[in-house]
Amino acid sequence: MRIKTAFLLIATIAFCAVATSICAAAPPQKRDYLTEEEADKIRDADTPNMRVKLFLSFAADRLKKFQYEQERTQPESRRGETLNGLLNAYSACVDDAADVISLAVEKQQEIRSGIKEMQTKGKEFLVTLHKLEQKNPDLESYKGTLADAIEGTEDAIHDAEQAEKEMSPTPTRRPHP
């Protein structure tokens, strides 16, 4: 009985060691909705504000591509997949921007301009998304994804407003006597 227990214990430890080494050796997860160049820009961004602005610019790009695809007179054969993919990529960019804001607030980093950017761009995005909701003949093919994008954008704006409230006030300089 002791030999069996000792064998199971050794096997468990060996399995855990192998699993840990595999996980440690795995490369960082690549965000599949970003190009290599975009991912490099995010990695190279020095501040959370820069990362938020980059994610929001990538979101705007996905939204523009969505509008382009939607207005094409000769759509590609997988139009529904393309449109859903672009909306999902847009949502992921907005979500990542909101995550950067939350993390920066948690770490008490300066993120005020990123918050303002989220509030401004988020409202612009909502106007565009609601227009897409109104005038589209093939809305059924991406209706759920569009609803998720609208909800995600609204949540991101709300989270930015909450983050702004949670941040400590900007230090004021007092004149020297």
Contacts in CASP RR format, 6 or more apart in sequence:
PFRMAT RR
TARGET T0000
AUTHOR 0000-0000-0000
METHOD contacts of the structure
MODEL  1
MRIKTAFLLIATIAFCAVATSICAAAPPQKRDYLTEEEADKIRDADTPNM
RVKLFLSFAADRLKKFQYEQERTQPESRRGETLNGLLNAYSACVDDAADV
ISLAVEKQQEIRSGIKEMQTKGKEFLVTLHKLEQKNPDLESYKGTLADAI
EGTEDAIHDAEQAEKEMSPTPTRRPHP
30 39 0 8 1.000
31 39 0 8 1.000
31 92 0 8 1.000
31 96 0 8 1.000
33 62 0 8 1.000
33 88 0 8 1.000
33 89 0 8 1.000
33 92 0 8 1.000
33 93 0 8 1.000
34 42 0 8 1.000
34 58 0 8 1.000
34 93 0 8 1.000
38 54 0 8 1.000
38 58 0 8 1.000
41 54 0 8 1.000
42 51 0 8 1.000
42 54 0 8 1.000
42 55 0 8 1.000
45 51 0 8 1.000
45 54 0 8 1.000
47 109 0 8 1.000
47 110 0 8 1.000
48 100 0 8 1.000
48 101 0 8 1.000
48 103 0 8 1.000
48 104 0 8 1.000
48 109 0 8 1.000
48 110 0 8 1.000
48 111 0 8 1.000
48 114 0 8 1.000
49 110 0 8 1.000
49 111 0 8 1.000
49 112 0 8 1.000
49 113 0 8 1.000
49 114 0 8 1.000
49 117 0 8 1.000
51 97 0 8 1.000
51 100 0 8 1.000
52 97 0 8 1.000
52 100 0 8 1.000
52 101 0 8 1.000
52 111 0 8 1.000
52 114 0 8 1.000
52 115 0 8 1.000
52 117 0 8 1.000
52 118 0 8 1.000
53 113 0 8 1.000
53 114 0 8 1.000
53 117 0 8 1.000
55 93 0 8 1.000
55 94 0 8 1.000
55 96 0 8 1.000
55 97 0 8 1.000
55 100 0 8 1.000
56 93 0 8 1.000
56 94 0 8 1.000
56 97 0 8 1.000
56 117 0 8 1.000
56 118 0 8 1.000
56 121 0 8 1.000
56 122 0 8 1.000
58 93 0 8 1.000
59 90 0 8 1.000
59 93 0 8 1.000
59 94 0 8 1.000
59 97 0 8 1.000
59 121 0 8 1.000
59 125 0 8 1.000
60 121 0 8 1.000
60 125 0 8 1.000
62 86 0 8 1.000
62 87 0 8 1.000
62 89 0 8 1.000
62 90 0 8 1.000
62 93 0 8 1.000
63 86 0 8 1.000
63 90 0 8 1.000
63 125 0 8 1.000
63 128 0 8 1.000
63 129 0 8 1.000
65 86 0 8 1.000
66 83 0 8 1.000
66 86 0 8 1.000
66 87 0 8 1.000
66 90 0 8 1.000
66 132 0 8 1.000
67 128 0 8 1.000
67 132 0 8 1.000
69 75 0 8 1.000
69 76 0 8 1.000
69 79 0 8 1.000
69 82 0 8 1.000
69 83 0 8 1.000
69 86 0 8 1.000
70 83 0 8 1.000
70 132 0 8 1.000
70 136 0 8 1.000
70 138 0 8 1.000
76 82 0 8 1.000
79 138 0 8 1.000
79 141 0 8 1.000
80 138 0 8 1.000
80 141 0 8 1.000
80 142 0 8 1.000
83 138 0 8 1.000
83 141 0 8 1.000
83 142 0 8 1.000
83 145 0 8 1.000
84 141 0 8 1.000
84 142 0 8 1.000
84 145 0 8 1.000
85 145 0 8 1.000
87 142 0 8 1.000
87 145 0 8 1.000
87 146 0 8 1.000
87 148 0 8 1.000
87 149 0 8 1.000
88 145 0 8 1.000
90 125 0 8 1.000
90 149 0 8 1.000
91 145 0 8 1.000
91 148 0 8 1.000
91 149 0 8 1.000
91 152 0 8 1.000
91 153 0 8 1.000
94 122 0 8 1.000
94 125 0 8 1.000
94 149 0 8 1.000
94 152 0 8 1.000
94 153 0 8 1.000
94 156 0 8 1.000
95 152 0 8 1.000
95 156 0 8 1.000
97 118 0 8 1.000
97 156 0 8 1.000
98 118 0 8 1.000
98 155 0 8 1.000
98 156 0 8 1.000
98 159 0 8 1.000
98 160 0 8 1.000
100 111 0 8 1.000
101 111 0 8 1.000
101 114 0 8 1.000
101 115 0 8 1.000
101 118 0 8 1.000
101 159 0 8 1.000
101 160 0 8 1.000
101 163 0 8 1.000
102 159 0 8 1.000
102 163 0 8 1.000
104 110 0 8 1.000
104 111 0 8 1.000
105 111 0 8 1.000
105 163 0 8 1.000
105 166 0 8 1.000
105 167 0 8 1.000
108 168 0 8 1.000
111 163 0 8 1.000
111 167 0 8 1.000
112 164 0 8 1.000
112 167 0 8 1.000
112 170 0 8 1.000
114 160 0 8 1.000
115 160 0 8 1.000
115 163 0 8 1.000
115 164 0 8 1.000
115 167 0 8 1.000
118 156 0 8 1.000
118 157 0 8 1.000
118 160 0 8 1.000
119 157 0 8 1.000
119 160 0 8 1.000
119 161 0 8 1.000
119 164 0 8 1.000
122 153 0 8 1.000
122 156 0 8 1.000
122 157 0 8 1.000
123 157 0 8 1.000
125 153 0 8 1.000
126 150 0 8 1.000
126 153 0 8 1.000
126 154 0 8 1.000
126 157 0 8 1.000
129 146 0 8 1.000
129 149 0 8 1.000
129 150 0 8 1.000
129 153 0 8 1.000
130 150 0 8 1.000
132 146 0 8 1.000
133 139 0 8 1.000
133 146 0 8 1.000
133 150 0 8 1.000
139 146 0 8 1.000
END
